[in-house]
Amino acid sequence: MRLHAPAAERNAGPIVEILRTVLPPTGRILELASGTGQHCAALASALPNLTFQPSEPDTSKLSSIRAWTEGLANVQAPIALDVTASSWPVGEVEAMFCANMIHIAPNEALHGLLEGAGRHLAPGGVLAIYGPFMLAGRHTAPSNEAFDASLRARDARWGVRDLETVKTTALPHGLSFERAFDMPANNQIVLFRRGAKG
Protein backbone atom coordinates (compact mmCIF):
# COMPACT_ATOMS: atom_id res chain seq x y z
CA MET A 1 0.00 0.00 0.00
CA ARG A 2 1.37 3.40 -0.99
CA LEU A 3 1.67 5.91 1.85
CA HIS A 4 1.47 9.52 0.72
CA ALA A 5 3.36 12.52 2.13
CA PRO A 6 2.18 15.84 0.63
CA ALA A 7 5.55 17.49 1.36
CA ALA A 8 7.39 14.76 -0.54
CA GLU A 9 5.08 15.30 -3.49
CA ARG A 10 5.78 19.05 -3.44
CA ASN A 11 9.55 18.89 -3.08
CA ALA A 12 10.40 15.83 -5.20
CA GLY A 13 10.75 17.85 -8.42
CA PRO A 14 13.14 20.48 -7.02
CA ILE A 15 15.18 17.77 -5.27
CA VAL A 16 15.54 15.80 -8.52
CA GLU A 17 16.68 18.92 -10.39
CA ILE A 18 19.51 19.55 -7.92
CA LEU A 19 20.58 15.93 -7.43
CA ARG A 20 20.83 15.27 -11.17
CA THR A 21 23.63 17.89 -11.19
CA VAL A 22 25.61 16.46 -8.24
CA LEU A 23 25.15 12.69 -8.30
CA PRO A 24 27.62 10.61 -10.35
CA PRO A 25 26.57 9.47 -13.84
CA THR A 26 26.54 5.81 -12.75
CA GLY A 27 26.80 3.86 -9.51
CA ARG A 28 24.79 2.87 -6.46
CA ILE A 29 22.95 5.48 -4.40
CA LEU A 30 21.90 4.72 -0.82
CA GLU A 31 18.85 6.63 0.37
CA LEU A 32 18.56 6.88 4.15
CA ALA A 33 15.17 7.29 5.83
CA SER A 34 13.27 6.72 2.59
CA GLY A 35 9.90 7.23 4.32
CA THR A 36 6.99 6.63 1.96
CA GLY A 37 9.26 5.90 -1.02
CA GLN A 38 8.12 8.90 -3.06
CA HIS A 39 11.56 10.51 -3.32
CA CYS A 40 13.20 7.24 -4.34
CA ALA A 41 10.60 6.66 -7.05
CA ALA A 42 11.05 10.20 -8.42
CA LEU A 43 14.84 9.97 -8.43
CA ALA A 44 14.96 6.51 -9.97
CA SER A 45 12.53 7.51 -12.70
CA ALA A 46 14.54 10.62 -13.58
CA LEU A 47 18.01 9.01 -13.30
CA PRO A 48 17.79 5.55 -14.93
CA ASN A 49 21.58 5.08 -15.14
CA LEU A 50 21.86 5.04 -11.33
CA THR A 51 20.93 2.16 -9.03
CA PHE A 52 19.01 3.19 -5.90
CA GLN A 53 19.03 1.37 -2.58
CA PRO A 54 16.19 2.69 -0.39
CA SER A 55 16.33 2.12 3.37
CA GLU A 56 14.11 2.93 6.32
CA PRO A 57 14.31 2.29 10.09
CA ASP A 58 10.51 1.96 10.38
CA THR A 59 9.86 -1.47 8.90
CA SER A 60 6.13 -0.72 8.58
CA LYS A 61 7.01 1.65 5.71
CA LEU A 62 8.97 -0.87 3.64
CA SER A 63 5.82 -2.05 1.87
CA SER A 64 5.02 1.54 0.84
CA ILE A 65 8.54 1.95 -0.58
CA ARG A 66 8.09 -1.28 -2.53
CA ALA A 67 4.72 -0.07 -3.85
CA TRP A 68 6.10 3.31 -5.01
CA THR A 69 9.13 1.77 -6.71
CA GLU A 70 7.44 -1.28 -8.24
CA GLY A 71 8.43 -1.70 -11.88
CA LEU A 72 11.56 0.47 -11.61
CA ALA A 73 14.42 -1.79 -12.67
CA ASN A 74 17.05 0.47 -11.09
CA VAL A 75 15.65 0.25 -7.55
CA GLN A 76 16.80 -2.51 -5.21
CA ALA A 77 14.52 -4.01 -2.58
CA PRO A 78 14.22 -1.67 0.42
CA ILE A 79 16.13 -2.62 3.54
CA ALA A 80 15.68 -1.91 7.25
CA LEU A 81 18.49 0.41 8.33
CA ASP A 82 18.94 2.46 11.50
CA VAL A 83 21.63 5.10 10.95
CA THR A 84 22.69 4.89 14.60
CA ALA A 85 23.67 1.21 14.22
CA SER A 86 27.39 0.50 14.27
CA SER A 87 27.05 -1.73 11.21
CA TRP A 88 24.95 -1.05 8.12
CA PRO A 89 23.79 -3.88 5.78
CA VAL A 90 25.32 -2.21 2.71
CA GLY A 91 28.69 -2.20 1.00
CA GLU A 92 30.42 0.71 -0.66
CA VAL A 93 28.17 3.20 -2.46
CA GLU A 94 28.93 6.10 -4.79
CA ALA A 95 26.51 8.52 -3.10
CA MET A 96 23.98 8.89 -0.29
CA PHE A 97 20.82 10.97 0.03
CA CYS A 98 18.90 11.72 3.23
CA ALA A 99 15.81 13.93 3.35
CA ASN A 100 13.97 15.32 6.36
CA MET A 101 15.58 13.08 8.94
CA ILE A 102 18.17 14.84 11.08
CA HIS A 103 15.77 17.42 12.55
CA ILE A 104 13.09 14.83 13.42
CA ALA A 105 15.50 12.59 15.33
CA PRO A 106 17.94 12.79 18.24
CA ASN A 107 21.38 14.25 17.59
CA GLU A 108 22.71 10.68 17.64
CA ALA A 109 21.04 10.18 14.27
CA LEU A 110 23.12 12.97 12.72
CA HIS A 111 26.29 11.47 14.18
CA GLY A 112 25.29 8.01 12.95
CA LEU A 113 24.53 9.32 9.47
CA LEU A 114 27.90 11.03 9.15
CA GLU A 115 29.82 8.11 10.67
CA GLY A 116 28.09 5.68 8.29
CA ALA A 117 28.80 7.92 5.32
CA GLY A 118 32.45 7.89 6.29
CA ARG A 119 32.41 4.08 6.34
CA HIS A 120 30.41 3.37 3.21
CA LEU A 121 30.95 6.19 0.72
CA ALA A 122 33.43 5.51 -2.06
CA PRO A 123 36.37 7.94 -2.27
CA GLY A 124 35.03 11.14 -3.81
CA GLY A 125 31.45 10.07 -3.10
CA VAL A 126 28.81 12.58 -2.08
CA LEU A 127 26.34 12.82 0.79
CA ALA A 128 23.35 15.09 0.12
CA ILE A 129 21.18 16.09 3.09
CA TYR A 130 17.84 17.82 2.49
CA GLY A 131 15.89 19.80 5.05
CA PRO A 132 15.86 23.02 7.09
CA PHE A 133 19.09 24.31 8.63
CA MET A 134 20.12 27.19 10.82
CA LEU A 135 22.93 29.32 9.41
CA ALA A 136 25.47 30.75 11.88
CA GLY A 137 23.08 30.01 14.73
CA ARG A 138 20.12 31.81 13.16
CA HIS A 139 16.97 30.48 11.55
CA THR A 140 16.57 31.39 7.88
CA ALA A 141 12.88 32.28 8.21
CA PRO A 142 10.24 32.82 10.93
CA SER A 143 8.45 29.68 9.72
CA ASN A 144 11.59 27.62 10.40
CA GLU A 145 11.89 29.12 13.88
CA ALA A 146 8.28 28.16 14.61
CA PHE A 147 8.86 24.69 13.16
CA ASP A 148 11.93 24.25 15.37
CA ALA A 149 9.92 25.22 18.46
CA SER A 150 7.17 22.75 17.56
CA LEU A 151 9.73 19.98 17.08
CA ARG A 152 11.38 20.64 20.43
CA ALA A 153 7.97 20.72 22.12
CA ARG A 154 7.29 17.23 20.77
CA ASP A 155 10.74 15.90 21.75
CA ALA A 156 13.48 17.96 23.36
CA ARG A 157 16.10 15.94 21.44
CA TRP A 158 14.71 17.08 18.07
CA GLY A 159 15.24 20.39 16.29
CA VAL A 160 16.58 22.20 13.25
CA ARG A 161 20.37 21.69 13.15
CA ASP A 162 22.93 24.43 12.65
CA LEU A 163 24.90 23.94 9.45
CA GLU A 164 28.20 24.96 11.06
CA THR A 165 27.74 22.22 13.67
CA VAL A 166 26.98 19.68 10.96
CA LYS A 167 30.13 20.70 9.05
CA THR A 168 32.27 20.32 12.17
CA THR A 169 30.72 16.95 13.02
CA ALA A 170 31.36 15.67 9.48
CA LEU A 171 35.09 16.40 9.36
CA PRO A 172 36.34 13.53 11.58
CA HIS A 173 34.55 11.12 9.26
CA GLY A 174 36.43 12.31 6.19
CA LEU A 175 33.53 14.40 4.89
CA SER A 176 34.16 17.93 3.67
CA PHE A 177 31.41 20.47 3.10
CA GLU A 178 31.14 21.34 -0.58
CA ARG A 179 28.14 23.63 -0.99
CA ALA A 180 24.53 24.31 -0.05
CA PHE A 181 21.61 24.82 -2.42
CA ASP A 182 18.65 26.97 -1.46
CA MET A 183 15.40 25.07 -1.91
CA PRO A 184 11.69 25.96 -1.73
CA ALA A 185 9.97 26.43 1.64
CA ASN A 186 13.20 27.60 3.33
CA ASN A 187 14.92 24.23 3.00
CA GLN A 188 18.38 23.42 1.68
CA ILE A 189 20.31 20.60 0.10
CA VAL A 190 23.70 20.42 1.81
CA LEU A 191 26.44 18.55 0.00
CA PHE A 192 29.43 16.80 1.60
CA ARG A 193 32.17 14.91 -0.24
CA ARG A 194 34.20 11.93 1.01
CA GLY A 195 37.94 12.36 0.74
CA ALA A 196 40.32 9.77 -0.66
CA LYS A 197 40.92 6.91 1.76
CA GLY A 198 44.23 6.50 3.46
C-alpha positions in Angstrom: 0.0 0.0 0.0 1.4 3.4 -1.0 1.7 5.9 1.8 1.5 9.5 0.7 3.4 12.5 2.1 2.2 15.8 0.6 5.6 17.5 1.4 7.4 14.8 -0.5 5.1 15.3 -3.5 5.8 19.1 -3.4 9.6 18.9 -3.1 10.4 15.8 -5.2 10.7 17.8 -8.4 13.1 20.5 -7.0 15.2 17.8 -5.3 15.5 15.8 -8.5 16.7 18.9 -10.4 19.5 19.5 -7.9 20.6 15.9 -7.4 20.8 15.3 -11.2 23.6 17.9 -11.2 25.6 16.5 -8.2 25.1 12.7 -8.3 27.6 10.6 -10.3 26.6 9.5 -13.8 26.5 5.8 -12.8 26.8 3.9 -9.5 24.8 2.9 -6.5 22.9 5.5 -4.4 21.9 4.7 -0.8 18.8 6.6 0.4 18.6 6.9 4.2 15.2 7.3 5.8 13.3 6.7 2.6 9.9 7.2 4.3 7.0 6.6 2.0 9.3 5.9 -1.0 8.1 8.9 -3.1 11.6 10.5 -3.3 13.2 7.2 -4.3 10.6 6.7 -7.1 11.0 10.2 -8.4 14.8 10.0 -8.4 15.0 6.5 -10.0 12.5 7.5 -12.7 14.5 10.6 -13.6 18.0 9.0 -13.3 17.8 5.6 -14.9 21.6 5.1 -15.1 21.9 5.0 -11.3 20.9 2.2 -9.0 19.0 3.2 -5.9 19.0 1.4 -2.6 16.2 2.7 -0.4 16.3 2.1 3.4 14.1 2.9 6.3 14.3 2.3 10.1 10.5 2.0 10.4 9.9 -1.5 8.9 6.1 -0.7 8.6 7.0 1.6 5.7 9.0 -0.9 3.6 5.8 -2.0 1.9 5.0 1.5 0.8 8.5 1.9 -0.6 8.1 -1.3 -2.5 4.7 -0.1 -3.8 6.1 3.3 -5.0 9.1 1.8 -6.7 7.4 -1.3 -8.2 8.4 -1.7 -11.9 11.6 0.5 -11.6 14.4 -1.8 -12.7 17.1 0.5 -11.1 15.7 0.3 -7.6 16.8 -2.5 -5.2 14.5 -4.0 -2.6 14.2 -1.7 0.4 16.1 -2.6 3.5 15.7 -1.9 7.2 18.5 0.4 8.3 18.9 2.5 11.5 21.6 5.1 11.0 22.7 4.9 14.6 23.7 1.2 14.2 27.4 0.5 14.3 27.0 -1.7 11.2 24.9 -1.1 8.1 23.8 -3.9 5.8 25.3 -2.2 2.7 28.7 -2.2 1.0 30.4 0.7 -0.7 28.2 3.2 -2.5 28.9 6.1 -4.8 26.5 8.5 -3.1 24.0 8.9 -0.3 20.8 11.0 0.0 18.9 11.7 3.2 15.8 13.9 3.3 14.0 15.3 6.4 15.6 13.1 8.9 18.2 14.8 11.1 15.8 17.4 12.6 13.1 14.8 13.4 15.5 12.6 15.3 17.9 12.8 18.2 21.4 14.2 17.6 22.7 10.7 17.6 21.0 10.2 14.3 23.1 13.0 12.7 26.3 11.5 14.2 25.3 8.0 12.9 24.5 9.3 9.5 27.9 11.0 9.1 29.8 8.1 10.7 28.1 5.7 8.3 28.8 7.9 5.3 32.5 7.9 6.3 32.4 4.1 6.3 30.4 3.4 3.2 30.9 6.2 0.7 33.4 5.5 -2.1 36.4 7.9 -2.3 35.0 11.1 -3.8 31.5 10.1 -3.1 28.8 12.6 -2.1 26.3 12.8 0.8 23.4 15.1 0.1 21.2 16.1 3.1 17.8 17.8 2.5 15.9 19.8 5.0 15.9 23.0 7.1 19.1 24.3 8.6 20.1 27.2 10.8 22.9 29.3 9.4 25.5 30.7 11.9 23.1 30.0 14.7 20.1 31.8 13.2 17.0 30.5 11.6 16.6 31.4 7.9 12.9 32.3 8.2 10.2 32.8 10.9 8.5 29.7 9.7 11.6 27.6 10.4 11.9 29.1 13.9 8.3 28.2 14.6 8.9 24.7 13.2 11.9 24.2 15.4 9.9 25.2 18.5 7.2 22.8 17.6 9.7 20.0 17.1 11.4 20.6 20.4 8.0 20.7 22.1 7.3 17.2 20.8 10.7 15.9 21.7 13.5 18.0 23.4 16.1 15.9 21.4 14.7 17.1 18.1 15.2 20.4 16.3 16.6 22.2 13.3 20.4 21.7 13.1 22.9 24.4 12.7 24.9 23.9 9.4 28.2 25.0 11.1 27.7 22.2 13.7 27.0 19.7 11.0 30.1 20.7 9.0 32.3 20.3 12.2 30.7 16.9 13.0 31.4 15.7 9.5 35.1 16.4 9.4 36.3 13.5 11.6 34.5 11.1 9.3 36.4 12.3 6.2 33.5 14.4 4.9 34.2 17.9 3.7 31.4 20.5 3.1 31.1 21.3 -0.6 28.1 23.6 -1.0 24.5 24.3 -0.1 21.6 24.8 -2.4 18.6 27.0 -1.5 15.4 25.1 -1.9 11.7 26.0 -1.7 10.0 26.4 1.6 13.2 27.6 3.3 14.9 24.2 3.0 18.4 23.4 1.7 20.3 20.6 0.1 23.7 20.4 1.8 26.4 18.5 0.0 29.4 16.8 1.6 32.2 14.9 -0.2 34.2 11.9 1.0 37.9 12.4 0.7 40.3 9.8 -0.7 40.9 6.9 1.8 44.2 6.5 3.5 
